[in-house]
Amino acid sequence: MQTLTLRASAKLNLTLAVGERMPDGYHPIRSVMQKISLFDTLEFTRSEETRMVSDLSYLPSDERNLCVRAVNEYRRLTGKDANLSIRVQKKIPVGAGLGGGSADAAATIRALEAFFGALDEDTRQRLARSLGADVPFCLHPCNTALCEGVGERITPVENRIKNAHLLLYKEGRKASTARVYAAFDALDPVSSDPTDAVIGALERGDADALCDCLFNDLTRALESLGQPVGAIRKRMTDLGARGALMSGAGPTVYGVFTDVNALEQARAKLSGSPDAFCAPAHFLL
């Protein structure tokens, strides 16, 4: 095997319930995560030293990049002289709440295992957890899952929804995840957690029920920092989305449409800003 090319799929949070901050600084979550058709393409080749290039000039190519960190951590855990040349074609916007960096890191772990040997399950999970809360899900073969703990406890969920079309919209810069969680900690808690209802809707294939239950605890936090998440969600629904939600720590908002013509009309109206990202997608089933 000389070169390995992999796709790294973006993810959405259909629910994200966040618990109180723990002594170690992390927050427990309960989230239904969903892989979607938007993806980065990564090309891996064995090399004498690890290096990474991308079609985005501002994307870090050193230890700040999760792909490079994945290689270094794999080397530390295994003792193997493992190095990769990594070329990334980015389609998932950076700092969007769509898990692009986590998906790329998960693809890098798969490439490392293909070139240098599979890890036992415990070591594989330790490697994934060390890179970020979304990496275990991105590494898991399922497309839909309930993710708990700090993202490491994964229970696959069957998604039978066939008539859902997605429109992704991002404008503005992402606030740092640490800042979003700090803003969340400053808010009064809410008791709502419709995660079980979302799982039921997915398993029944009920798109309307799903849209009624979409939920993200971090929405209020990002709005408290001045991001217009609520206004974007309202615009999405005014343009025909059956439901709309921010993904992860934002700022991307996605709309769920059951009418593809309404989606295309909404896309035409939202695509006018040169600084905004607007793209259609669908669930991976």
Contacts in CASP RR format, 6 or more apart in sequence:
PFRMAT RR
TARGET T0000
AUTHOR 0000-0000-0000
METHOD contacts of the structure
MODEL  1
MQTLTLRASAKLNLTLAVGERMPDGYHPIRSVMQKISLFDTLEFTRSEET
RMVSDLSYLPSDERNLCVRAVNEYRRLTGKDANLSIRVQKKIPVGAGLGG
GSADAAATIRALEAFFGALDEDTRQRLARSLGADVPFCLHPCNTALCEGV
GERITPVENRIKNAHLLLYKEGRKASTARVYAAFDALDPVSSDPTDAVIG
ALERGDADALCDCLFNDLTRALESLGQPVGAIRKRMTDLGARGALMSGAG
PTVYGVFTDVNALEQARAKLSGSPDAFCAPAHFLL
1 114 0 8 1.000
1 115 0 8 1.000
2 45 0 8 1.000
2 46 0 8 1.000
3 43 0 8 1.000
3 44 0 8 1.000
3 45 0 8 1.000
4 43 0 8 1.000
4 44 0 8 1.000
4 45 0 8 1.000
4 111 0 8 1.000
4 114 0 8 1.000
4 115 0 8 1.000
5 41 0 8 1.000
5 42 0 8 1.000
5 43 0 8 1.000
5 44 0 8 1.000
6 41 0 8 1.000
6 42 0 8 1.000
6 44 0 8 1.000
6 107 0 8 1.000
6 110 0 8 1.000
6 111 0 8 1.000
7 39 0 8 1.000
7 40 0 8 1.000
7 41 0 8 1.000
7 42 0 8 1.000
7 107 0 8 1.000
8 39 0 8 1.000
8 40 0 8 1.000
8 41 0 8 1.000
8 42 0 8 1.000
8 92 0 8 1.000
8 100 0 8 1.000
8 101 0 8 1.000
8 103 0 8 1.000
8 104 0 8 1.000
8 106 0 8 1.000
8 107 0 8 1.000
8 138 0 8 1.000
9 35 0 8 1.000
9 36 0 8 1.000
9 37 0 8 1.000
9 38 0 8 1.000
9 39 0 8 1.000
9 103 0 8 1.000
9 138 0 8 1.000
9 284 0 8 1.000
10 35 0 8 1.000
10 36 0 8 1.000
10 38 0 8 1.000
10 39 0 8 1.000
10 92 0 8 1.000
10 98 0 8 1.000
10 99 0 8 1.000
10 100 0 8 1.000
10 103 0 8 1.000
10 281 0 8 1.000
11 33 0 8 1.000
11 34 0 8 1.000
11 35 0 8 1.000
11 36 0 8 1.000
11 98 0 8 1.000
11 99 0 8 1.000
11 100 0 8 1.000
11 102 0 8 1.000
11 103 0 8 1.000
11 134 0 8 1.000
11 137 0 8 1.000
11 138 0 8 1.000
11 247 0 8 1.000
12 33 0 8 1.000
12 34 0 8 1.000
12 36 0 8 1.000
12 98 0 8 1.000
12 166 0 8 1.000
12 245 0 8 1.000
12 247 0 8 1.000
12 254 0 8 1.000
13 31 0 8 1.000
13 32 0 8 1.000
13 33 0 8 1.000
13 34 0 8 1.000
13 216 0 8 1.000
13 245 0 8 1.000
13 247 0 8 1.000
13 248 0 8 1.000
14 31 0 8 1.000
14 32 0 8 1.000
14 33 0 8 1.000
14 34 0 8 1.000
14 198 0 8 1.000
14 202 0 8 1.000
14 210 0 8 1.000
14 214 0 8 1.000
14 245 0 8 1.000
15 30 0 8 1.000
15 31 0 8 1.000
15 32 0 8 1.000
15 193 0 8 1.000
15 194 0 8 1.000
15 195 0 8 1.000
15 198 0 8 1.000
15 213 0 8 1.000
15 214 0 8 1.000
15 215 0 8 1.000
15 216 0 8 1.000
16 29 0 8 1.000
16 30 0 8 1.000
16 31 0 8 1.000
16 215 0 8 1.000
16 216 0 8 1.000
16 217 0 8 1.000
16 218 0 8 1.000
16 248 0 8 1.000
17 29 0 8 1.000
17 30 0 8 1.000
17 31 0 8 1.000
17 193 0 8 1.000
17 195 0 8 1.000
17 215 0 8 1.000
17 217 0 8 1.000
18 27 0 8 1.000
18 28 0 8 1.000
18 29 0 8 1.000
18 181 0 8 1.000
18 184 0 8 1.000
18 217 0 8 1.000
18 218 0 8 1.000
19 27 0 8 1.000
19 28 0 8 1.000
19 29 0 8 1.000
19 189 0 8 1.000
19 217 0 8 1.000
20 27 0 8 1.000
20 28 0 8 1.000
20 189 0 8 1.000
21 27 0 8 1.000
21 181 0 8 1.000
21 185 0 8 1.000
22 28 0 8 1.000
26 150 0 8 1.000
27 150 0 8 1.000
27 181 0 8 1.000
27 184 0 8 1.000
28 148 0 8 1.000
28 149 0 8 1.000
28 150 0 8 1.000
29 133 0 8 1.000
29 147 0 8 1.000
29 148 0 8 1.000
29 149 0 8 1.000
29 150 0 8 1.000
29 151 0 8 1.000
30 146 0 8 1.000
30 147 0 8 1.000
30 148 0 8 1.000
30 149 0 8 1.000
30 193 0 8 1.000
30 195 0 8 1.000
31 146 0 8 1.000
31 147 0 8 1.000
31 148 0 8 1.000
31 151 0 8 1.000
31 195 0 8 1.000
32 144 0 8 1.000
32 145 0 8 1.000
32 146 0 8 1.000
32 147 0 8 1.000
32 157 0 8 1.000
32 195 0 8 1.000
32 198 0 8 1.000
32 199 0 8 1.000
32 202 0 8 1.000
33 134 0 8 1.000
33 137 0 8 1.000
33 144 0 8 1.000
33 145 0 8 1.000
33 147 0 8 1.000
34 143 0 8 1.000
34 144 0 8 1.000
34 159 0 8 1.000
34 283 0 8 1.000
34 284 0 8 1.000
35 138 0 8 1.000
35 143 0 8 1.000
35 144 0 8 1.000
35 283 0 8 1.000
35 284 0 8 1.000
36 166 0 8 1.000
36 281 0 8 1.000
36 282 0 8 1.000
36 283 0 8 1.000
36 284 0 8 1.000
37 281 0 8 1.000
37 282 0 8 1.000
37 283 0 8 1.000
37 284 0 8 1.000
38 91 0 8 1.000
38 92 0 8 1.000
38 98 0 8 1.000
38 168 0 8 1.000
38 279 0 8 1.000
38 281 0 8 1.000
39 91 0 8 1.000
39 92 0 8 1.000
39 103 0 8 1.000
40 88 0 8 1.000
40 89 0 8 1.000
40 90 0 8 1.000
40 91 0 8 1.000
40 92 0 8 1.000
40 100 0 8 1.000
40 103 0 8 1.000
40 104 0 8 1.000
40 107 0 8 1.000
41 88 0 8 1.000
41 89 0 8 1.000
41 91 0 8 1.000
42 67 0 8 1.000
42 86 0 8 1.000
42 87 0 8 1.000
42 88 0 8 1.000
42 89 0 8 1.000
42 104 0 8 1.000
42 107 0 8 1.000
42 108 0 8 1.000
42 111 0 8 1.000
43 86 0 8 1.000
43 87 0 8 1.000
43 89 0 8 1.000
44 84 0 8 1.000
44 85 0 8 1.000
44 86 0 8 1.000
44 87 0 8 1.000
44 108 0 8 1.000
44 111 0 8 1.000
44 115 0 8 1.000
45 84 0 8 1.000
45 85 0 8 1.000
46 83 0 8 1.000
46 84 0 8 1.000
46 85 0 8 1.000
46 115 0 8 1.000
47 83 0 8 1.000
47 84 0 8 1.000
47 85 0 8 1.000
48 83 0 8 1.000
49 83 0 8 1.000
50 68 0 8 1.000
50 71 0 8 1.000
50 72 0 8 1.000
50 83 0 8 1.000
50 84 0 8 1.000
50 85 0 8 1.000
50 86 0 8 1.000
51 61 0 8 1.000
51 85 0 8 1.000
51 86 0 8 1.000
52 61 0 8 1.000
52 65 0 8 1.000
52 67 0 8 1.000
52 68 0 8 1.000
52 85 0 8 1.000
52 86 0 8 1.000
52 87 0 8 1.000
52 88 0 8 1.000
53 61 0 8 1.000
53 86 0 8 1.000
53 87 0 8 1.000
53 88 0 8 1.000
54 61 0 8 1.000
54 87 0 8 1.000
54 88 0 8 1.000
54 89 0 8 1.000
54 90 0 8 1.000
55 88 0 8 1.000
55 89 0 8 1.000
55 90 0 8 1.000
56 90 0 8 1.000
56 94 0 8 1.000
58 94 0 8 1.000
59 65 0 8 1.000
59 88 0 8 1.000
59 90 0 8 1.000
59 94 0 8 1.000
61 68 0 8 1.000
62 68 0 8 1.000
63 69 0 8 1.000
63 72 0 8 1.000
66 101 0 8 1.000
66 102 0 8 1.000
66 104 0 8 1.000
66 105 0 8 1.000
66 108 0 8 1.000
66 131 0 8 1.000
66 132 0 8 1.000
66 135 0 8 1.000
67 86 0 8 1.000
67 88 0 8 1.000
67 101 0 8 1.000
67 104 0 8 1.000
67 105 0 8 1.000
67 107 0 8 1.000
67 108 0 8 1.000
68 86 0 8 1.000
69 105 0 8 1.000
69 131 0 8 1.000
70 105 0 8 1.000
70 108 0 8 1.000
70 109 0 8 1.000
70 112 0 8 1.000
70 127 0 8 1.000
70 131 0 8 1.000
71 82 0 8 1.000
71 83 0 8 1.000
71 84 0 8 1.000
71 86 0 8 1.000
71 108 0 8 1.000
71 112 0 8 1.000
73 127 0 8 1.000
73 130 0 8 1.000
73 131 0 8 1.000
74 80 0 8 1.000
74 82 0 8 1.000
74 109 0 8 1.000
74 112 0 8 1.000
74 116 0 8 1.000
74 119 0 8 1.000
74 127 0 8 1.000
75 81 0 8 1.000
75 82 0 8 1.000
75 83 0 8 1.000
77 119 0 8 1.000
77 123 0 8 1.000
77 126 0 8 1.000
77 127 0 8 1.000
78 116 0 8 1.000
78 119 0 8 1.000
78 123 0 8 1.000
80 116 0 8 1.000
82 112 0 8 1.000
82 115 0 8 1.000
82 116 0 8 1.000
84 108 0 8 1.000
84 111 0 8 1.000
84 112 0 8 1.000
84 115 0 8 1.000
86 108 0 8 1.000
86 111 0 8 1.000
88 104 0 8 1.000
92 98 0 8 1.000
92 99 0 8 1.000
92 100 0 8 1.000
92 101 0 8 1.000
92 103 0 8 1.000
93 170 0 8 1.000
93 252 0 8 1.000
93 277 0 8 1.000
94 100 0 8 1.000
94 101 0 8 1.000
95 174 0 8 1.000
95 250 0 8 1.000
96 170 0 8 1.000
96 174 0 8 1.000
96 247 0 8 1.000
96 250 0 8 1.000
96 251 0 8 1.000
96 252 0 8 1.000
96 277 0 8 1.000
97 174 0 8 1.000
97 247 0 8 1.000
97 248 0 8 1.000
97 249 0 8 1.000
97 250 0 8 1.000
97 251 0 8 1.000
97 252 0 8 1.000
98 168 0 8 1.000
98 247 0 8 1.000
98 252 0 8 1.000
99 134 0 8 1.000
99 138 0 8 1.000
102 131 0 8 1.000
102 132 0 8 1.000
102 133 0 8 1.000
102 134 0 8 1.000
102 135 0 8 1.000
102 137 0 8 1.000
102 138 0 8 1.000
103 134 0 8 1.000
103 138 0 8 1.000
105 128 0 8 1.000
105 131 0 8 1.000
105 132 0 8 1.000
105 135 0 8 1.000
105 138 0 8 1.000
106 128 0 8 1.000
106 135 0 8 1.000
106 138 0 8 1.000
106 139 0 8 1.000
109 124 0 8 1.000
109 127 0 8 1.000
109 128 0 8 1.000
109 135 0 8 1.000
109 139 0 8 1.000
110 139 0 8 1.000
113 119 0 8 1.000
113 124 0 8 1.000
118 124 0 8 1.000
119 127 0 8 1.000
124 139 0 8 1.000
125 136 0 8 1.000
125 152 0 8 1.000
128 135 0 8 1.000
128 136 0 8 1.000
128 139 0 8 1.000
128 152 0 8 1.000
129 135 0 8 1.000
129 136 0 8 1.000
129 150 0 8 1.000
129 151 0 8 1.000
129 152 0 8 1.000
133 150 0 8 1.000
133 151 0 8 1.000
133 152 0 8 1.000
134 151 0 8 1.000
136 147 0 8 1.000
136 151 0 8 1.000
136 152 0 8 1.000
136 154 0 8 1.000
137 145 0 8 1.000
137 147 0 8 1.000
137 151 0 8 1.000
137 154 0 8 1.000
140 154 0 8 1.000
140 156 0 8 1.000
142 154 0 8 1.000
142 156 0 8 1.000
142 157 0 8 1.000
143 159 0 8 1.000
143 283 0 8 1.000
143 284 0 8 1.000
143 285 0 8 1.000
144 156 0 8 1.000
144 157 0 8 1.000
144 158 0 8 1.000
144 159 0 8 1.000
144 202 0 8 1.000
144 283 0 8 1.000
144 285 0 8 1.000
145 154 0 8 1.000
145 155 0 8 1.000
145 156 0 8 1.000
145 157 0 8 1.000
146 154 0 8 1.000
146 155 0 8 1.000
146 157 0 8 1.000
146 195 0 8 1.000
146 199 0 8 1.000
147 153 0 8 1.000
147 154 0 8 1.000
148 155 0 8 1.000
157 199 0 8 1.000
157 202 0 8 1.000
157 203 0 8 1.000
158 202 0 8 1.000
158 203 0 8 1.000
159 202 0 8 1.000
159 203 0 8 1.000
159 205 0 8 1.000
159 283 0 8 1.000
159 285 0 8 1.000
160 202 0 8 1.000
160 203 0 8 1.000
160 204 0 8 1.000
160 205 0 8 1.000
160 285 0 8 1.000
161 201 0 8 1.000
161 202 0 8 1.000
161 205 0 8 1.000
161 206 0 8 1.000
161 207 0 8 1.000
161 210 0 8 1.000
161 283 0 8 1.000
161 285 0 8 1.000
162 205 0 8 1.000
162 285 0 8 1.000
163 207 0 8 1.000
163 258 0 8 1.000
164 207 0 8 1.000
164 210 0 8 1.000
164 256 0 8 1.000
164 257 0 8 1.000
164 258 0 8 1.000
164 282 0 8 1.000
164 283 0 8 1.000
165 256 0 8 1.000
165 257 0 8 1.000
165 258 0 8 1.000
165 259 0 8 1.000
165 260 0 8 1.000
165 263 0 8 1.000
165 280 0 8 1.000
165 282 0 8 1.000
166 254 0 8 1.000
166 255 0 8 1.000
166 256 0 8 1.000
166 257 0 8 1.000
166 280 0 8 1.000
166 281 0 8 1.000
166 282 0 8 1.000
166 283 0 8 1.000
167 236 0 8 1.000
167 241 0 8 1.000
167 254 0 8 1.000
167 255 0 8 1.000
167 257 0 8 1.000
167 263 0 8 1.000
167 266 0 8 1.000
167 267 0 8 1.000
167 270 0 8 1.000
167 278 0 8 1.000
167 279 0 8 1.000
167 280 0 8 1.000
167 281 0 8 1.000
168 252 0 8 1.000
168 253 0 8 1.000
168 254 0 8 1.000
168 255 0 8 1.000
168 277 0 8 1.000
168 278 0 8 1.000
168 279 0 8 1.000
168 280 0 8 1.000
168 281 0 8 1.000
169 232 0 8 1.000
169 236 0 8 1.000
169 252 0 8 1.000
169 253 0 8 1.000
169 254 0 8 1.000
169 255 0 8 1.000
169 270 0 8 1.000
169 276 0 8 1.000
169 277 0 8 1.000
169 278 0 8 1.000
170 250 0 8 1.000
170 251 0 8 1.000
170 252 0 8 1.000
170 253 0 8 1.000
170 276 0 8 1.000
170 277 0 8 1.000
170 278 0 8 1.000
171 232 0 8 1.000
171 251 0 8 1.000
171 273 0 8 1.000
171 275 0 8 1.000
171 276 0 8 1.000
171 277 0 8 1.000
172 227 0 8 1.000
172 251 0 8 1.000
172 275 0 8 1.000
172 276 0 8 1.000
173 251 0 8 1.000
174 249 0 8 1.000
174 250 0 8 1.000
174 251 0 8 1.000
175 183 0 8 1.000
175 222 0 8 1.000
175 225 0 8 1.000
175 227 0 8 1.000
175 249 0 8 1.000
175 251 0 8 1.000
177 249 0 8 1.000
179 225 0 8 1.000
180 218 0 8 1.000
180 221 0 8 1.000
180 222 0 8 1.000
180 225 0 8 1.000
180 249 0 8 1.000
180 250 0 8 1.000
181 218 0 8 1.000
181 221 0 8 1.000
181 249 0 8 1.000
183 221 0 8 1.000
183 222 0 8 1.000
183 224 0 8 1.000
183 225 0 8 1.000
184 217 0 8 1.000
184 218 0 8 1.000
184 220 0 8 1.000
184 221 0 8 1.000
186 224 0 8 1.000
187 220 0 8 1.000
187 221 0 8 1.000
187 224 0 8 1.000
190 217 0 8 1.000
192 215 0 8 1.000
193 215 0 8 1.000
194 213 0 8 1.000
194 215 0 8 1.000
195 215 0 8 1.000
197 209 0 8 1.000
197 213 0 8 1.000
198 210 0 8 1.000
198 213 0 8 1.000
198 214 0 8 1.000
198 215 0 8 1.000
200 206 0 8 1.000
200 209 0 8 1.000
201 207 0 8 1.000
201 209 0 8 1.000
201 210 0 8 1.000
201 212 0 8 1.000
201 213 0 8 1.000
202 210 0 8 1.000
207 242 0 8 1.000
207 256 0 8 1.000
207 258 0 8 1.000
208 242 0 8 1.000
208 258 0 8 1.000
210 256 0 8 1.000
211 241 0 8 1.000
211 242 0 8 1.000
211 243 0 8 1.000
211 256 0 8 1.000
214 243 0 8 1.000
214 244 0 8 1.000
214 245 0 8 1.000
214 256 0 8 1.000
215 245 0 8 1.000
216 245 0 8 1.000
216 246 0 8 1.000
216 247 0 8 1.000
216 248 0 8 1.000
218 246 0 8 1.000
218 248 0 8 1.000
218 249 0 8 1.000
218 250 0 8 1.000
219 229 0 8 1.000
219 230 0 8 1.000
219 245 0 8 1.000
219 246 0 8 1.000
222 229 0 8 1.000
222 246 0 8 1.000
222 249 0 8 1.000
222 250 0 8 1.000
222 251 0 8 1.000
223 229 0 8 1.000
223 230 0 8 1.000
227 250 0 8 1.000
227 251 0 8 1.000
229 246 0 8 1.000
229 250 0 8 1.000
229 251 0 8 1.000
229 253 0 8 1.000
230 253 0 8 1.000
232 244 0 8 1.000
232 253 0 8 1.000
233 243 0 8 1.000
233 244 0 8 1.000
233 245 0 8 1.000
233 246 0 8 1.000
233 253 0 8 1.000
234 244 0 8 1.000
235 270 0 8 1.000
236 243 0 8 1.000
236 244 0 8 1.000
236 253 0 8 1.000
236 255 0 8 1.000
236 266 0 8 1.000
237 243 0 8 1.000
237 244 0 8 1.000
237 255 0 8 1.000
239 262 0 8 1.000
239 265 0 8 1.000
239 266 0 8 1.000
239 269 0 8 1.000
239 270 0 8 1.000
240 257 0 8 1.000
240 259 0 8 1.000
240 262 0 8 1.000
240 266 0 8 1.000
241 255 0 8 1.000
241 256 0 8 1.000
241 257 0 8 1.000
241 262 0 8 1.000
241 263 0 8 1.000
241 266 0 8 1.000
242 255 0 8 1.000
242 256 0 8 1.000
242 257 0 8 1.000
242 258 0 8 1.000
243 255 0 8 1.000
243 256 0 8 1.000
244 253 0 8 1.000
244 254 0 8 1.000
244 255 0 8 1.000
244 256 0 8 1.000
245 253 0 8 1.000
245 254 0 8 1.000
245 255 0 8 1.000
246 252 0 8 1.000
246 253 0 8 1.000
247 253 0 8 1.000
247 254 0 8 1.000
252 277 0 8 1.000
254 281 0 8 1.000
257 263 0 8 1.000
257 266 0 8 1.000
263 280 0 8 1.000
267 278 0 8 1.000
267 280 0 8 1.000
270 276 0 8 1.000
270 278 0 8 1.000
271 278 0 8 1.000
272 278 0 8 1.000
END
